[in-house]
Structure formats: C-alpha cells, structure tokens
C-alpha cells in the first residue's frame, strides 16, 4: 500500500477515534486534538490545568481507543527513581531478578510531575528521551510506542520542584486545559451523575500507532515550510539581530533547535488529520502555540507587566 493510501486510511480511522473518545469526554476538542497530534508525532506532552478537568479520564480513554496499555504514576515528594523504573530483587533461587516498574507501559500519566524531587524527575525524563532504562548496569527497552503525558497543577505551588528549562524542552507540547463552557459542563454533570457506563472500543492497535508515527515522518515537506519553522523558532530568541521589540524587552531565552524539529513533526501530523498530504505554513502556525510556549523563558519585567507567552508568540507569528 502506498503512503498516500495509508494516509487516507489513517484519516478515516482518526475520525472514528475522535467519535469513540467523544463518547466519554465532553468538549475539550482542541486539547484532545493536541494530545493526539503529539502521540502520532511520537512526542510527549505536558498537560497544565486545575484539578477536576478530567485529565486522567481523558488519557485513559485515549489509551483505550488507541489499543495501548496505560499506567498512572502519582508523583509525591517521597517518590524514588526505583518506584517508577523498577528494581532488582533476590528471588527464591538467590538470583537477582528485575521487577519492572510502572514506567513500562505504552502510555504513562505522570500526575503532578512537579511534586517530586529532581532525581526522580530526571529518571522519568531519561526514559522519555532514550526510550529505555538502565538499572544495576542492565538496559531494558521500553514498549513501542511510548508516550508520556505529564500534568502540572498551576495552583498550589508551595512544596513543588519546578522542571528546569532543559527538561521542559523534552516535551514536544505544553497543552493548557481551560474550564468547560456552560453547555458542556451541563452535559458533563448529566453524564457523570447517571448510572450509565460508556464503553470505549479500540480503533487502533499498538503496532498500528507505531507504524503511523513512522508514516508521519515520511510525509514530504517543502523547503519554504522548513525555513518558516526555523525562522519562527529563531525569532523567539532575543538579541541584537532581532527586530521584535517585544522579544528583546520581555524574553530572557527563546526556543532552541528542538522547537524547529517539533514544529515540523507536529505540522506534518496536523496536515494529515486535516486531509493534506504535505504541510504548509498554516499547519506550522496551527501548532506553534503548544510547541513554543513552554520554551520561551520570560523575564521579571514580563511577569510584572502581565505579558503572557501567548502574547509573545502572537507577536512573532
């Protein structure tokens, strides 16, 4: 089967996937699309929102519809690296045996990742980057596909360990959850306070998701689109060559080369789910906000004057 035929088949199944997830998740269409774009692009996502917005339910539902295994890890201040990676134990025959931790799953929900110390954060982030873990000198491959969705609570910052900028850069996208609309909240309350249970069918299988991730990378991109993505990332960096006064005034550090790579990967997937066989500049613009906002480091002046990342990104778009 040609890649064009595979893309058409993927588009049909993607529509079925959205319908299946929509049985359980009310609204949040933009959030769901951004999560799925990240999954099919082979990246990881940071989900930021207040409690009670169904982050865990959304990830569980997406995992079920994709036919993937799912594990949830609640990050706490006393969590150790071995609690998520696994450890070696002495079995009955007095030989060491490796017991896999919860990180060995297709989809990991790292709940409140900023509540655990940097040592444990680093263990998960290494697994995200390398797609394998090393324990007691032995290396173990993680399942394929492998996707980490980490959540952060924007309130209750006391007693947290914020992720350093270099570690934030490991996430392809930062996805913000907003409160539902009045109509959607009515539907949510009706659905969750009744006795009816909605079953989600698997639209994909694990090997299909892995194949689609490779298919997205094979999508051709015009040189002018790549140049636009690189210029977009470069224009977020302050310096004498940057003519954007907002950047020079309010930004300490801009997005690095990993942002340019992720802009193109996400634009490919965004084009595919919208029926295109190659991304254009509009696709890059459509994914720019979640790709760039956690990579732009604002200075104190921007915080004092209330200049948000979205405003800064709009100025460079």
C-alpha positions in Angstrom: 0.0 0.0 0.0 1.3 3.5 -0.9 1.8 6.2 1.7 -1.0 8.2 0.1 -3.4 5.3 0.6 -2.2 4.8 4.2 -2.8 8.5 4.9 -6.4 8.2 3.6 -6.9 5.1 5.7 -5.5 6.9 8.7 -7.8 9.9 8.2 -10.9 7.7 8.2 -9.7 5.9 11.4 -8.8 9.2 13.0 -12.4 10.4 12.6 -13.7 7.1 14.2 -11.2 7.6 17.0 -12.5 11.1 17.8 -16.1 9.8 17.9 -15.1 7.0 20.2 -13.3 9.3 22.7 -16.2 11.7 22.4 -18.5 9.1 24.0 -16.7 9.7 27.3 -15.0 13.1 27.0 -17.4 16.1 26.6 -15.9 19.1 24.8 -12.1 19.7 25.1 -11.8 19.2 21.3 -8.7 21.3 20.9 -7.0 19.6 23.9 -7.8 16.2 22.5 -6.5 17.1 19.0 -3.3 18.4 20.5 -2.8 15.2 22.6 -3.4 13.0 19.5 -1.1 15.1 17.3 1.6 14.7 19.9 1.0 10.9 20.1 1.1 10.4 16.4 4.1 12.6 16.0 6.0 10.4 18.5 6.4 13.1 21.2 5.5 13.7 24.8 3.1 16.3 26.3 2.9 18.4 29.4 -0.7 19.0 30.4 -1.4 22.0 32.6 -4.7 22.7 34.2 -6.5 23.0 37.5 -7.9 19.8 39.3 -11.1 18.3 38.2 -10.8 18.8 34.4 -10.8 15.1 33.6 -7.1 14.9 32.7 -6.7 11.3 33.9 -10.0 10.2 32.4 -9.0 11.7 29.0 -5.7 9.9 29.0 -7.3 6.6 30.0 -9.9 7.0 27.3 -7.3 7.9 24.6 -5.2 4.9 25.6 -8.2 2.5 25.4 -9.3 3.9 22.0 -5.7 3.5 20.7 -5.4 0.0 22.0 -2.5 0.9 24.2 -1.5 -0.1 27.8 -1.9 2.7 30.3 -0.2 3.3 33.7 -0.7 6.3 36.1 2.0 7.4 38.4 1.1 9.8 41.2 4.2 11.9 41.9 4.9 12.7 45.5 7.8 14.2 47.4 8.9 10.8 48.7 8.8 9.0 45.3 12.2 7.4 44.4 13.5 6.6 40.9 13.2 2.8 41.6 9.5 3.4 42.3 8.9 4.2 38.7 11.7 2.4 36.9 11.7 -0.9 38.8 14.3 -2.6 40.9 16.2 -5.9 41.3 15.1 -8.3 44.0 16.6 -11.6 45.2 14.3 -14.5 44.1 13.9 -17.9 45.7 16.9 -19.4 43.9 19.0 -16.5 45.3 19.4 -14.8 41.9 18.7 -11.2 41.2 15.5 -10.7 39.2 14.4 -7.3 37.7 10.9 -6.3 38.6 9.6 -3.8 36.1 8.1 -0.5 37.4 5.0 1.3 36.1 7.1 3.2 33.5 6.9 0.0 31.4 3.7 0.8 29.6 2.7 2.4 26.3 1.1 5.5 27.8 2.3 6.9 31.1 0.3 9.6 33.0 2.9 11.3 35.3 0.5 13.1 37.6 1.8 16.3 39.1 5.4 15.7 38.0 6.5 18.9 39.7 5.7 17.4 43.2 8.6 15.0 43.1 12.3 15.8 43.7 14.7 16.4 40.7 16.3 13.0 41.0 13.0 11.2 40.3 12.0 13.7 37.6 15.3 13.1 35.9 14.8 9.3 35.9 11.5 9.7 34.0 12.9 12.3 31.6 15.8 10.0 30.7 13.3 7.2 29.9 11.3 9.7 27.8 14.4 10.7 25.8 16.2 7.3 25.5 13.1 5.0 25.3 15.0 2.7 27.6 16.1 2.5 31.3 19.3 1.2 32.9 19.1 -0.4 36.3 22.1 -2.1 38.0 24.1 -2.0 34.8 21.4 -3.7 32.7 19.5 -1.9 30.0 15.8 -2.6 29.3 13.9 -1.3 26.3 10.5 0.4 26.9 7.4 -0.6 25.0 6.8 0.8 21.5 5.0 3.1 21.1 5.9 5.0 24.2 4.2 8.3 25.3 4.4 10.3 28.5 1.7 12.8 29.5 2.8 14.7 32.5 0.4 17.0 34.4 1.2 20.1 36.3 -1.2 22.0 38.6 -0.9 25.8 38.0 -2.1 26.5 41.6 -0.6 25.3 45.0 3.0 25.9 44.0 4.2 25.5 47.6 6.3 22.4 48.1 6.9 21.8 44.4 10.0 21.2 42.3 9.5 23.1 39.0 11.0 21.4 36.0 14.2 23.1 34.7 14.0 24.6 31.2 16.3 22.0 29.7 13.9 19.3 31.0 10.8 21.2 29.8 12.3 21.2 26.4 12.0 17.3 26.3 8.2 17.7 26.0 7.0 18.3 22.4 3.9 20.3 23.5 2.6 22.1 26.5 -1.2 21.8 26.5 -3.4 24.0 28.6 -6.8 22.9 29.8 -9.5 25.5 30.3 -12.7 25.3 32.2 -15.6 23.8 30.1 -18.3 26.0 28.6 -21.6 26.3 30.5 -23.3 23.9 28.0 -20.5 21.4 28.1 -20.5 21.4 31.9 -24.2 20.7 31.9 -23.6 17.6 29.7 -20.6 16.6 31.9 -22.8 16.7 35.0 -25.6 14.7 33.4 -23.3 12.1 32.0 -21.2 11.6 35.2 -24.1 11.5 37.7 -26.1 8.8 35.9 -25.8 5.0 36.2 -24.9 4.6 32.5 -21.3 3.4 31.8 -19.8 4.2 28.3 -17.6 1.5 26.9 -14.7 2.6 24.6 -13.7 0.3 21.7 -10.1 0.1 20.5 -9.9 1.7 17.0 -6.1 1.2 16.6 -3.6 -1.4 17.9 -0.2 -0.7 19.3 1.7 -1.8 16.2 -0.6 0.4 14.0 0.2 3.5 16.2 3.9 2.8 15.8 3.5 2.5 12.0 1.6 5.8 11.8 4.4 7.5 13.7 6.8 6.3 11.0 4.3 7.3 8.3 4.1 10.9 9.7 7.9 11.2 9.4 7.8 10.1 5.7 5.4 13.0 4.8 7.3 15.3 2.5 7.8 19.0 3.4 8.6 21.9 1.1 11.8 23.8 1.8 9.9 27.1 2.4 7.9 25.4 5.2 11.0 24.2 6.9 12.6 27.6 6.5 9.5 29.2 8.0 9.5 26.9 11.1 13.2 27.6 11.7 12.7 31.4 11.3 9.7 31.2 13.7 11.8 29.5 16.4 14.8 31.8 15.8 12.6 34.9 16.1 11.7 34.0 19.7 15.4 34.5 20.7 16.3 37.9 22.0 19.4 39.6 20.6 20.8 42.5 18.5 19.7 40.8 15.3 16.1 40.5 16.4 13.9 43.5 15.4 10.9 42.4 17.5 10.9 44.8 20.4 8.5 42.6 22.5 11.1 39.7 22.4 14.0 41.9 23.3 12.1 43.6 26.1 10.4 40.6 27.8 12.2 37.4 26.9 15.4 36.0 28.5 15.7 32.9 26.4 13.9 31.7 23.2 13.2 28.4 21.7 16.1 26.1 20.6 16.5 23.8 17.6 14.4 21.1 19.1 11.4 23.5 18.7 12.1 23.8 15.0 12.1 20.0 14.7 8.9 19.6 16.7 7.2 22.3 14.7 7.7 20.3 11.5 6.8 17.0 13.0 3.6 18.4 14.6 2.8 20.3 11.3 3.0 17.0 9.4 0.5 15.3 11.7 -1.8 18.4 11.7 -1.8 18.3 7.9 -2.5 14.5 7.9 -5.6 14.8 10.2 -6.9 17.6 8.1 -6.7 15.6 4.8 -3.5 17.1 3.4 -0.6 15.1 2.0 2.0 17.7 2.9 2.1 20.5 5.5 2.1 24.2 4.6 2.9 27.3 6.6 -0.7 27.4 8.0 -0.1 24.0 9.6 3.0 25.3 11.3 1.1 28.3 12.6 -1.7 26.0 13.9 0.7 24.0 16.1 3.0 26.9 17.1 1.4 27.7 20.4 1.7 24.4 22.2 5.1 23.8 20.7 6.7 27.1 21.7 5.0 28.4 24.9 7.0 26.3 27.4 10.2 27.0 25.5 10.0 30.8 25.8 11.5 32.0 29.1 10.1 35.3 30.1 12.0 37.8 32.3 10.8 39.5 35.5 9.6 42.5 33.6 7.1 40.5 31.6 5.7 38.9 34.7 5.4 42.2 36.5 3.6 43.7 33.5 1.4 40.6 32.9 2.8 39.8 29.4 2.0 36.1 28.8 3.7 33.6 26.5 0.6 33.6 24.1 1.0 37.4 23.6 4.7 36.9 22.8 4.1 34.1 20.3 1.3 36.0 18.6 3.8 38.9 18.0 6.2 36.6 16.2 3.5 34.8 14.2 
